[in-house]
Amino acid sequence: MKSEYTIILVSNNTKQIARISDFSAFFYLGELIEYNTTEKVFTTPAETKTEDYIQGKFG
């Protein structure tokens, strides 16, 4: 299915997103903060806001 369809999942559950997605986008207050492969977003985020959210500092 993955090779034939694009599925967009919106979730606040970062563990679920990290487990099932190939690419991730982080939006904050309607602004796109970061978009990259899920691995990069969750292991070496380019933006401080993304890292803070993943670590549970806000949200």
PyMOL Python script that loads the backbone (N, CA, C, O; Angstrom):
from pymol import cmd

cmd.read_pdbstr("""\
ATOM      1  N   MET A   1       0.818  -1.186   0.000  1.00  0.00           N
ATOM      2  CA  MET A   1       0.000   0.000   0.000  1.00  0.00           C
ATOM      3  C   MET A   1       0.868   1.259   0.000  1.00  0.00           C
ATOM      4  O   MET A   1       0.558   2.240  -0.676  1.00  0.00           O
ATOM      5  N   LYS A   2       1.946   1.216   0.757  1.00  0.00           N
ATOM      6  CA  LYS A   2       2.830   2.363   0.913  1.00  0.00           C
ATOM      7  C   LYS A   2       3.365   2.866  -0.432  1.00  0.00           C
ATOM      8  O   LYS A   2       3.543   4.069  -0.620  1.00  0.00           O
ATOM      9  N   SER A   3       3.613   1.965  -1.342  1.00  0.00           N
ATOM     10  CA  SER A   3       4.167   2.361  -2.644  1.00  0.00           C
ATOM     11  C   SER A   3       3.121   2.983  -3.562  1.00  0.00           C
ATOM     12  O   SER A   3       3.473   3.605  -4.564  1.00  0.00           O
ATOM     13  N   GLU A   4       1.843   2.826  -3.235  1.00  0.00           N
ATOM     14  CA  GLU A   4       0.776   3.315  -4.102  1.00  0.00           C
ATOM     15  C   GLU A   4       0.016   4.520  -3.546  1.00  0.00           C
ATOM     16  O   GLU A   4      -0.624   5.248  -4.305  1.00  0.00           O
ATOM     17  N   TYR A   5       0.078   4.736  -2.246  1.00  0.00           N
ATOM     18  CA  TYR A   5      -0.732   5.779  -1.629  1.00  0.00           C
ATOM     19  C   TYR A   5       0.102   6.662  -0.716  1.00  0.00           C
ATOM     20  O   TYR A   5       1.094   6.227  -0.132  1.00  0.00           O
ATOM     21  N   THR A   6      -0.321   7.896  -0.608  1.00  0.00           N
ATOM     22  CA  THR A   6       0.233   8.809   0.378  1.00  0.00           C
ATOM     23  C   THR A   6      -0.795   8.957   1.488  1.00  0.00           C
ATOM     24  O   THR A   6      -1.957   9.269   1.229  1.00  0.00           O
ATOM     25  N   ILE A   7      -0.375   8.738   2.698  1.00  0.00           N
ATOM     26  CA  ILE A   7      -1.267   8.862   3.843  1.00  0.00           C
ATOM     27  C   ILE A   7      -0.729   9.981   4.726  1.00  0.00           C
ATOM     28  O   ILE A   7       0.448   9.991   5.086  1.00  0.00           O
ATOM     29  N   ILE A   8      -1.592  10.909   5.065  1.00  0.00           N
ATOM     30  CA  ILE A   8      -1.207  12.016   5.946  1.00  0.00           C
ATOM     31  C   ILE A   8      -1.860  11.778   7.297  1.00  0.00           C
ATOM     32  O   ILE A   8      -3.080  11.644   7.401  1.00  0.00           O
ATOM     33  N   LEU A   9      -1.038  11.729   8.316  1.00  0.00           N
ATOM     34  CA  LEU A   9      -1.510  11.495   9.672  1.00  0.00           C
ATOM     35  C   LEU A   9      -1.197  12.726  10.509  1.00  0.00           C
ATOM     36  O   LEU A   9      -0.063  13.205  10.528  1.00  0.00           O
ATOM     37  N   VAL A  10      -2.201  13.228  11.194  1.00  0.00           N
ATOM     38  CA  VAL A  10      -2.009  14.363  12.096  1.00  0.00           C
ATOM     39  C   VAL A  10      -2.161  13.831  13.511  1.00  0.00           C
ATOM     40  O   VAL A  10      -3.188  13.252  13.863  1.00  0.00           O
ATOM     41  N   SER A  11      -1.134  14.033  14.311  1.00  0.00           N
ATOM     42  CA  SER A  11      -1.160  13.490  15.664  1.00  0.00           C
ATOM     43  C   SER A  11      -0.278  14.308  16.586  1.00  0.00           C
ATOM     44  O   SER A  11       0.717  14.892  16.159  1.00  0.00           O
ATOM     45  N   ASN A  12      -0.656  14.344  17.862  1.00  0.00           N
ATOM     46  CA  ASN A  12       0.188  14.934  18.890  1.00  0.00           C
ATOM     47  C   ASN A  12       1.010  13.854  19.587  1.00  0.00           C
ATOM     48  O   ASN A  12       1.813  14.153  20.471  1.00  0.00           O
ATOM     49  N   ASN A  13       0.810  12.609  19.192  1.00  0.00           N
ATOM     50  CA  ASN A  13       1.498  11.486  19.802  1.00  0.00           C
ATOM     51  C   ASN A  13       2.824  11.265  19.077  1.00  0.00           C
ATOM     52  O   ASN A  13       2.871  10.594  18.046  1.00  0.00           O
ATOM     53  N   THR A  14       3.890  11.828  19.616  1.00  0.00           N
ATOM     54  CA  THR A  14       5.191  11.767  18.946  1.00  0.00           C
ATOM     55  C   THR A  14       5.716  10.335  18.845  1.00  0.00           C
ATOM     56  O   THR A  14       6.407  10.012  17.879  1.00  0.00           O
ATOM     57  N   LYS A  15       5.415   9.482  19.795  1.00  0.00           N
ATOM     58  CA  LYS A  15       5.866   8.087  19.726  1.00  0.00           C
ATOM     59  C   LYS A  15       5.226   7.369  18.543  1.00  0.00           C
ATOM     60  O   LYS A  15       5.881   6.582  17.861  1.00  0.00           O
ATOM     61  N   GLN A  16       3.957   7.640  18.304  1.00  0.00           N
ATOM     62  CA  GLN A  16       3.265   7.031  17.172  1.00  0.00           C
ATOM     63  C   GLN A  16       3.864   7.520  15.853  1.00  0.00           C
ATOM     64  O   GLN A  16       4.110   6.722  14.949  1.00  0.00           O
ATOM     65  N   ILE A  17       4.096   8.808  15.743  1.00  0.00           N
ATOM     66  CA  ILE A  17       4.666   9.379  14.524  1.00  0.00           C
ATOM     67  C   ILE A  17       6.059   8.804  14.268  1.00  0.00           C
ATOM     68  O   ILE A  17       6.381   8.431  13.140  1.00  0.00           O
ATOM     69  N   ALA A  18       6.871   8.732  15.300  1.00  0.00           N
ATOM     70  CA  ALA A  18       8.233   8.208  15.149  1.00  0.00           C
ATOM     71  C   ALA A  18       8.216   6.747  14.704  1.00  0.00           C
ATOM     72  O   ALA A  18       9.103   6.311  13.970  1.00  0.00           O
ATOM     73  N   ARG A  19       7.232   6.007  15.137  1.00  0.00           N
ATOM     74  CA  ARG A  19       7.155   4.583  14.831  1.00  0.00           C
ATOM     75  C   ARG A  19       6.653   4.291  13.417  1.00  0.00           C
ATOM     76  O   ARG A  19       7.112   3.332  12.796  1.00  0.00           O
ATOM     77  N   ILE A  20       5.719   5.096  12.892  1.00  0.00           N
ATOM     78  CA  ILE A  20       5.048   4.676  11.654  1.00  0.00           C
ATOM     79  C   ILE A  20       5.313   5.543  10.432  1.00  0.00           C
ATOM     80  O   ILE A  20       4.902   5.171   9.333  1.00  0.00           O
ATOM     81  N   SER A  21       5.974   6.668  10.577  1.00  0.00           N
ATOM     82  CA  SER A  21       6.089   7.570   9.422  1.00  0.00           C
ATOM     83  C   SER A  21       7.479   7.549   8.791  1.00  0.00           C
ATOM     84  O   SER A  21       8.470   7.212   9.437  1.00  0.00           O
ATOM     85  N   ASP A  22       7.523   7.914   7.525  1.00  0.00           N
ATOM     86  CA  ASP A  22       8.791   8.056   6.799  1.00  0.00           C
ATOM     87  C   ASP A  22       9.280   9.503   6.832  1.00  0.00           C
ATOM     88  O   ASP A  22      10.478   9.764   6.933  1.00  0.00           O
ATOM     89  N   PHE A  23       8.337  10.433   6.747  1.00  0.00           N
ATOM     90  CA  PHE A  23       8.638  11.864   6.787  1.00  0.00           C
ATOM     91  C   PHE A  23       7.770  12.513   7.844  1.00  0.00           C
ATOM     92  O   PHE A  23       6.647  12.075   8.095  1.00  0.00           O
ATOM     93  N   SER A  24       8.300  13.566   8.468  1.00  0.00           N
ATOM     94  CA  SER A  24       7.550  14.281   9.504  1.00  0.00           C
ATOM     95  C   SER A  24       7.664  15.779   9.298  1.00  0.00           C
ATOM     96  O   SER A  24       8.695  16.297   8.871  1.00  0.00           O
ATOM     97  N   ALA A  25       6.574  16.455   9.615  1.00  0.00           N
ATOM     98  CA  ALA A  25       6.554  17.916   9.597  1.00  0.00           C
ATOM     99  C   ALA A  25       6.098  18.376  10.975  1.00  0.00           C
ATOM    100  O   ALA A  25       5.163  17.818  11.550  1.00  0.00           O
ATOM    101  N   PHE A  26       6.754  19.378  11.489  1.00  0.00           N
ATOM    102  CA  PHE A  26       6.365  19.958  12.771  1.00  0.00           C
ATOM    103  C   PHE A  26       5.850  21.366  12.515  1.00  0.00           C
ATOM    104  O   PHE A  26       6.565  22.227  12.003  1.00  0.00           O
ATOM    105  N   PHE A  27       4.592  21.579  12.884  1.00  0.00           N
ATOM    106  CA  PHE A  27       3.957  22.886  12.765  1.00  0.00           C
ATOM    107  C   PHE A  27       3.742  23.430  14.163  1.00  0.00           C
ATOM    108  O   PHE A  27       3.420  22.680  15.084  1.00  0.00           O
ATOM    109  N   TYR A  28       3.920  24.734  14.325  1.00  0.00           N
ATOM    110  CA  TYR A  28       3.642  25.393  15.596  1.00  0.00           C
ATOM    111  C   TYR A  28       2.898  26.684  15.312  1.00  0.00           C
ATOM    112  O   TYR A  28       3.390  27.554  14.592  1.00  0.00           O
ATOM    113  N   LEU A  29       1.709  26.800  15.885  1.00  0.00           N
ATOM    114  CA  LEU A  29       0.833  27.963  15.682  1.00  0.00           C
ATOM    115  C   LEU A  29       0.635  28.271  14.197  1.00  0.00           C
ATOM    116  O   LEU A  29       0.669  29.429  13.782  1.00  0.00           O
ATOM    117  N   GLY A  30       0.428  27.220  13.406  1.00  0.00           N
ATOM    118  CA  GLY A  30       0.140  27.378  11.987  1.00  0.00           C
ATOM    119  C   GLY A  30       1.355  27.605  11.111  1.00  0.00           C
ATOM    120  O   GLY A  30       1.212  27.778   9.901  1.00  0.00           O
ATOM    121  N   GLU A  31       2.534  27.609  11.681  1.00  0.00           N
ATOM    122  CA  GLU A  31       3.767  27.845  10.923  1.00  0.00           C
ATOM    123  C   GLU A  31       4.558  26.537  10.806  1.00  0.00           C
ATOM    124  O   GLU A  31       4.729  25.824  11.795  1.00  0.00           O
ATOM    125  N   LEU A  32       5.031  26.228   9.613  1.00  0.00           N
ATOM    126  CA  LEU A  32       5.880  25.060   9.423  1.00  0.00           C
ATOM    127  C   LEU A  32       7.249  25.357  10.020  1.00  0.00           C
ATOM    128  O   LEU A  32       7.950  26.261   9.566  1.00  0.00           O
ATOM    129  N   ILE A  33       7.618  24.602  11.024  1.00  0.00           N
ATOM    130  CA  ILE A  33       8.898  24.799  11.692  1.00  0.00           C
ATOM    131  C   ILE A  33       9.968  23.904  11.061  1.00  0.00           C
ATOM    132  O   ILE A  33      11.093  24.343  10.822  1.00  0.00           O
ATOM    133  N   GLU A  34       9.609  22.658  10.795  1.00  0.00           N
ATOM    134  CA  GLU A  34      10.604  21.727  10.262  1.00  0.00           C
ATOM    135  C   GLU A  34       9.926  20.597   9.496  1.00  0.00           C
ATOM    136  O   GLU A  34       8.860  20.116   9.878  1.00  0.00           O
ATOM    137  N   TYR A  35      10.571  20.186   8.407  1.00  0.00           N
ATOM    138  CA  TYR A  35      10.121  19.032   7.618  1.00  0.00           C
ATOM    139  C   TYR A  35      11.358  18.273   7.162  1.00  0.00           C
ATOM    140  O   TYR A  35      12.294  18.859   6.617  1.00  0.00           O
ATOM    141  N   ASN A  36      11.352  16.962   7.390  1.00  0.00           N
ATOM    142  CA  ASN A  36      12.479  16.137   6.977  1.00  0.00           C
ATOM    143  C   ASN A  36      12.084  14.679   7.150  1.00  0.00           C
ATOM    144  O   ASN A  36      10.934  14.376   7.468  1.00  0.00           O
ATOM    145  N   THR A  37      13.035  13.777   6.943  1.00  0.00           N
ATOM    146  CA  THR A  37      12.750  12.382   7.254  1.00  0.00           C
ATOM    147  C   THR A  37      12.467  12.290   8.746  1.00  0.00           C
ATOM    148  O   THR A  37      12.995  13.065   9.543  1.00  0.00           O
ATOM    149  N   THR A  38      11.637  11.345   9.104  1.00  0.00           N
ATOM    150  CA  THR A  38      11.286  11.185  10.515  1.00  0.00           C
ATOM    151  C   THR A  38      12.526  10.920  11.353  1.00  0.00           C
ATOM    152  O   THR A  38      12.653  11.442  12.460  1.00  0.00           O
ATOM    153  N   GLU A  39      13.432  10.120  10.836  1.00  0.00           N
ATOM    154  CA  GLU A  39      14.655   9.825  11.580  1.00  0.00           C
ATOM    155  C   GLU A  39      15.429  11.095  11.919  1.00  0.00           C
ATOM    156  O   GLU A  39      15.878  11.265  13.052  1.00  0.00           O
ATOM    157  N   LYS A  40      15.588  11.986  10.942  1.00  0.00           N
ATOM    158  CA  LYS A  40      16.333  13.227  11.190  1.00  0.00           C
ATOM    159  C   LYS A  40      15.583  14.154  12.143  1.00  0.00           C
ATOM    160  O   LYS A  40      16.188  14.761  13.026  1.00  0.00           O
ATOM    161  N   VAL A  41      14.283  14.261  11.967  1.00  0.00           N
ATOM    162  CA  VAL A  41      13.493  15.148  12.831  1.00  0.00           C
ATOM    163  C   VAL A  41      13.573  14.687  14.284  1.00  0.00           C
ATOM    164  O   VAL A  41      13.662  15.512  15.193  1.00  0.00           O
ATOM    165  N   PHE A  42      13.542  13.371  14.506  1.00  0.00           N
ATOM    166  CA  PHE A  42      13.515  12.862  15.874  1.00  0.00           C
ATOM    167  C   PHE A  42      14.895  12.634  16.481  1.00  0.00           C
ATOM    168  O   PHE A  42      15.015  12.575  17.704  1.00  0.00           O
ATOM    169  N   THR A  43      15.938  12.505  15.665  1.00  0.00           N
ATOM    170  CA  THR A  43      17.267  12.264  16.238  1.00  0.00           C
ATOM    171  C   THR A  43      18.159  13.500  16.212  1.00  0.00           C
ATOM    172  O   THR A  43      18.923  13.733  17.149  1.00  0.00           O
ATOM    173  N   THR A  44      18.069  14.288  15.155  1.00  0.00           N
ATOM    174  CA  THR A  44      18.890  15.498  15.050  1.00  0.00           C
ATOM    175  C   THR A  44      18.069  16.631  14.444  1.00  0.00           C
ATOM    176  O   THR A  44      18.330  17.059  13.320  1.00  0.00           O
ATOM    177  N   PRO A  45      17.075  17.116  15.188  1.00  0.00           N
ATOM    178  CA  PRO A  45      16.248  18.190  14.640  1.00  0.00           C
ATOM    179  C   PRO A  45      17.077  19.445  14.358  1.00  0.00           C
ATOM    180  O   PRO A  45      17.997  19.782  15.102  1.00  0.00           O
ATOM    181  N   ALA A  46      16.727  20.122  13.269  1.00  0.00           N
ATOM    182  CA  ALA A  46      17.449  21.329  12.874  1.00  0.00           C
ATOM    183  C   ALA A  46      16.989  22.553  13.673  1.00  0.00           C
ATOM    184  O   ALA A  46      17.720  23.538  13.777  1.00  0.00           O
ATOM    185  N   GLU A  47      15.804  22.491  14.223  1.00  0.00           N
ATOM    186  CA  GLU A  47      15.228  23.641  14.919  1.00  0.00           C
ATOM    187  C   GLU A  47      15.078  23.364  16.418  1.00  0.00           C
ATOM    188  O   GLU A  47      14.677  22.270  16.815  1.00  0.00           O
ATOM    189  N   THR A  48      15.394  24.340  17.225  1.00  0.00           N
ATOM    190  CA  THR A  48      15.275  24.226  18.681  1.00  0.00           C
ATOM    191  C   THR A  48      13.831  23.959  19.096  1.00  0.00           C
ATOM    192  O   THR A  48      13.589  23.160  20.000  1.00  0.00           O
ATOM    193  N   LYS A  49      12.867  24.621  18.446  1.00  0.00           N
ATOM    194  CA  LYS A  49      11.452  24.402  18.791  1.00  0.00           C
ATOM    195  C   LYS A  49      11.055  22.947  18.597  1.00  0.00           C
ATOM    196  O   LYS A  49      10.321  22.386  19.410  1.00  0.00           O
ATOM    197  N   THR A  50      11.538  22.338  17.526  1.00  0.00           N
ATOM    198  CA  THR A  50      11.227  20.938  17.263  1.00  0.00           C
ATOM    199  C   THR A  50      11.793  20.066  18.370  1.00  0.00           C
ATOM    200  O   THR A  50      11.091  19.206  18.903  1.00  0.00           O
ATOM    201  N   GLU A  51      13.035  20.275  18.714  1.00  0.00           N
ATOM    202  CA  GLU A  51      13.678  19.490  19.769  1.00  0.00           C
ATOM    203  C   GLU A  51      12.958  19.668  21.099  1.00  0.00           C
ATOM    204  O   GLU A  51      12.727  18.692  21.812  1.00  0.00           O
ATOM    205  N   ASP A  52      12.607  20.887  21.437  1.00  0.00           N
ATOM    206  CA  ASP A  52      11.894  21.156  22.689  1.00  0.00           C
ATOM    207  C   ASP A  52      10.552  20.440  22.730  1.00  0.00           C
ATOM    208  O   ASP A  52      10.170  19.904  23.771  1.00  0.00           O
ATOM    209  N   TYR A  53       9.833  20.425  21.617  1.00  0.00           N
ATOM    210  CA  TYR A  53       8.528  19.757  21.563  1.00  0.00           C
ATOM    211  C   TYR A  53       8.702  18.242  21.725  1.00  0.00           C
ATOM    212  O   TYR A  53       7.976  17.609  22.492  1.00  0.00           O
ATOM    213  N   ILE A  54       9.649  17.677  21.013  1.00  0.00           N
ATOM    214  CA  ILE A  54       9.886  16.234  21.083  1.00  0.00           C
ATOM    215  C   ILE A  54      10.277  15.825  22.504  1.00  0.00           C
ATOM    216  O   ILE A  54       9.879  14.759  22.974  1.00  0.00           O
ATOM    217  N   GLN A  55      11.045  16.658  23.179  1.00  0.00           N
ATOM    218  CA  GLN A  55      11.478  16.364  24.544  1.00  0.00           C
ATOM    219  C   GLN A  55      10.397  16.658  25.593  1.00  0.00           C
ATOM    220  O   GLN A  55      10.600  16.413  26.782  1.00  0.00           O
ATOM    221  N   GLY A  56       9.255  17.182  25.150  1.00  0.00           N
ATOM    222  CA  GLY A  56       8.148  17.432  26.057  1.00  0.00           C
ATOM    223  C   GLY A  56       8.252  18.711  26.850  1.00  0.00           C
ATOM    224  O   GLY A  56       7.578  18.866  27.868  1.00  0.00           O
ATOM    225  N   LYS A  57       9.086  19.632  26.401  1.00  0.00           N
ATOM    226  CA  LYS A  57       9.244  20.892  27.136  1.00  0.00           C
ATOM    227  C   LYS A  57       8.033  21.809  26.974  1.00  0.00           C
ATOM    228  O   LYS A  57       7.818  22.702  27.795  1.00  0.00           O
ATOM    229  N   PHE A  58       7.249  21.596  25.929  1.00  0.00           N
ATOM    230  CA  PHE A  58       5.971  22.288  25.776  1.00  0.00           C
ATOM    231  C   PHE A  58       5.078  21.437  24.904  1.00  0.00           C
ATOM    232  O   PHE A  58       5.525  20.469  24.287  1.00  0.00           O
ATOM    233  N   GLY A  59       3.786  21.813  24.858  1.00  0.00           N
ATOM    234  CA  GLY A  59       2.846  21.089  23.985  1.00  0.00           C
ATOM    235  C   GLY A  59       2.108  20.082  24.668  1.00  0.00           C
ATOM    236  O   GLY A  59       1.285  19.399  24.059  1.00  0.00           O
TER     237      GLY A  59
END
""", "prot")
cmd.dss("prot")
cmd.show_as("cartoon", "prot")
cmd.util.cbc("prot")
cmd.orient("prot")
